[in-house]
């Protein structure tokens, strides 16, 4: 299996009071550079466990993850994670939250002026340059998530990992942030893996949608290739036969899995 990121026969066991629990079993996937891949499935199917393994926050019990030819066995700046909870430091401004990451990654290779410009560039990329002096409690939920995305992008990661980044937001804010992420992906050509429960979100944003079987011992059940032209415009995309085909495929898979679990 070849790819920019390769997940090779990954399995994950957890030891519990009731014994060993197999969360993932023989998960294999190759992701190309610049690809946007969504992972979807019912609660408990191991989506976040798989993302944590790719991030290096958890080690697989079996198998391996390779990024650009190197084994992933610990966290690193080449894999930036944006969680549902923005995780911003509340005592720092939006600028300072992003600058902290920039200084950590580029402190030895960029001058202070260069790091300042890079911080501002990434805040502008998510349309938050106007609020760079505000602290998190002065920002809306959507604005805080924008800052979190800016912080991740500012690290110039090889892989951007999104763990249900819009799950806690209202529908309108969520739609605006989805549009922002599509624009960022177009501009930066980032490689993105996103965990989501939202079928329409997965179809709109992704090049491929990876559908996970129910746990325990969850694995990849199906993969849907989304052949919608980019750049994508929401109102135009949802009216296309391809959008309807992908949406139906994912919904049918999820419905069948739900019926089996019931």
CORNOR-V445122 format. One record per residue. RES is the residue in one letter. NEAR is the number of other ideal C-beta (glycine too) atoms within 10 Angstrom. Layout:
res: {RES:RES}
near: {NEAR:NEAR}
This chain:
res: {X:X:X:X:X:X:X:X:X:X:X:X:X:X:X:X:X:X:X:X:X:X:X:X:X:X:X:X:X:X:X:X:X:X:X:X:X:X:X:X:X:X:X:X:X:X:X:X:X:X:X:X:X:X:X:X:X:X:X:X:X:X:X:X:X:X:X:X:X:X:X:X:X:X:X:X:X:X:X:X:X:X:X:X:X:X:X:X:X:X:X:X:X:X:X:X:X:X:X:X:X:X:X:X:X:X:X:X:X:X:X:X:X:X:X:X:X:X:X:X:X:X:X:X:X:X:X:X:X:X:X:X:X:X:X:X:X:X:X:X:X:X:X:X:X:X:X:X:X:X:X:X:X:X:X:X:X:X:X:X:X:X:X:X:X:X:X:X:X:X:X:X:X:X:X:X:X:X:X:X:X:X:X:X:X:X:X:X:X:X:X:X:X:X:X:X:X:X:X:X:X:X:X:X:X:X:X:X:X:X:X:X:X:X:X:X:X:X:X:X:X:X:X:X:X:X:X:X:X:X:X:X:X:X:X:X:X:X:X:X:X:X:X:X:X:X:X:X:X:X:X:X:X:X:X:X:X:X:X:X:X:X}
near: {10:7:17:17:22:19:25:17:13:24:18:23:17:13:8:8:4:6:8:10:13:16:21:27:20:13:25:13:21:14:22:13:13:13:19:23:21:27:27:24:25:17:9:15:23:27:25:20:20:29:22:18:26:23:21:18:15:17:13:22:16:15:17:15:23:17:21:14:7:11:10:23:12:10:14:16:14:16:25:25:22:24:18:17:14:21:13:22:11:8:10:15:19:29:20:16:26:30:23:16:19:22:15:11:20:18:10:6:8:15:9:10:8:12:18:14:13:18:26:18:15:26:25:13:19:24:14:24:16:11:18:19:10:16:16:20:9:12:19:12:16:18:21:23:29:25:26:26:25:28:25:25:23:26:20:16:20:18:21:24:22:26:20:19:26:24:15:15:19:11:8:9:17:19:16:15:20:20:15:18:26:18:14:19:21:12:10:15:10:21:24:23:26:26:22:22:14:17:19:18:20:26:27:24:24:25:18:18:26:23:22:25:18:18:21:15:16:23:17:18:16:13:12:21:11:24:11:18:10:10:10:20:11:13:6:11:18:15:8:14:7:14:20:12:14:24:19:13:19:23:13:12:20:19:10:11:18:11:8:9:10:5}
